[in-house]
Amino acid sequence: MFDVEFLNRLRRSELGCCVDELRTGARILEFGAGTGIQAKELAEMNFDVVAIDMLASGYSQSRVFPVIDYDGVSVKVY
């Protein structure tokens, strides 16, 4: 069975490996945002974040950050 909490822990660990390389206050576009956990944590660190994922990815019910649904062709920007 797939475990969303494991995925979130993994994404937090990945973020910890690279966040020091980002310029303070940088604008970040995250493709394949999944649950949005990395986008949420980056936003909490005062980065300007836009997160995009495909609705079919299966994470829409577990999102913790506003993620724009992408259909592979066009994107609606709000």
C-alpha positions in Angstrom: 0.0 0.0 0.0 1.2 3.5 -0.9 2.0 5.7 2.2 1.6 9.4 1.6 3.3 10.2 5.0 6.4 8.3 3.8 6.4 10.3 0.6 6.2 13.6 2.6 9.1 12.5 4.8 11.1 11.7 1.7 10.3 15.1 0.1 11.3 16.9 3.3 14.6 15.1 3.3 15.2 16.0 -0.3 14.5 19.6 0.4 17.0 19.6 3.3 19.7 18.6 0.9 19.3 21.7 -1.4 17.5 24.5 0.4 20.8 26.2 1.3 21.6 26.5 -2.4 18.5 28.7 -3.1 18.8 32.5 -3.1 16.8 34.1 -0.2 13.3 35.0 -1.4 13.7 33.3 -4.8 10.7 32.6 -6.9 10.3 28.8 -7.4 8.2 26.9 -9.9 7.8 23.3 -8.7 6.8 20.8 -11.4 5.5 17.4 -10.1 4.5 18.9 -6.8 2.6 15.9 -5.6 1.1 16.7 -2.2 2.8 20.1 -2.2 4.8 19.4 0.9 8.0 20.9 -0.5 6.2 23.9 -1.9 4.5 24.4 1.5 7.8 24.3 3.4 9.5 26.6 0.9 6.7 29.1 1.2 7.0 28.9 5.0 10.7 29.9 4.5 9.5 33.0 2.6 10.2 31.7 -0.9 7.6 32.7 -3.6 6.4 29.3 -4.7 4.1 28.1 -7.5 3.4 24.3 -7.5 2.1 22.3 -10.5 1.1 18.7 -10.8 -1.1 16.5 -13.0 -4.5 15.9 -11.5 -4.1 12.2 -12.5 -1.1 11.9 -10.2 -3.4 10.7 -7.4 -2.2 13.2 -4.8 -5.1 15.7 -5.1 -6.8 14.3 -1.9 -3.6 14.6 0.1 -2.4 18.1 -0.9 -1.2 20.4 1.9 -0.5 23.4 -0.4 -2.4 24.9 -3.4 -1.2 22.9 -6.4 -2.2 24.0 -9.9 -3.6 21.1 -11.9 -1.8 20.6 -15.2 -3.3 18.5 -18.0 -0.1 18.2 -20.0 -1.2 20.8 -22.5 -2.3 24.0 -20.9 -2.3 25.4 -17.4 -4.8 27.7 -15.7 -3.1 30.4 -13.7 -5.2 32.0 -10.9 
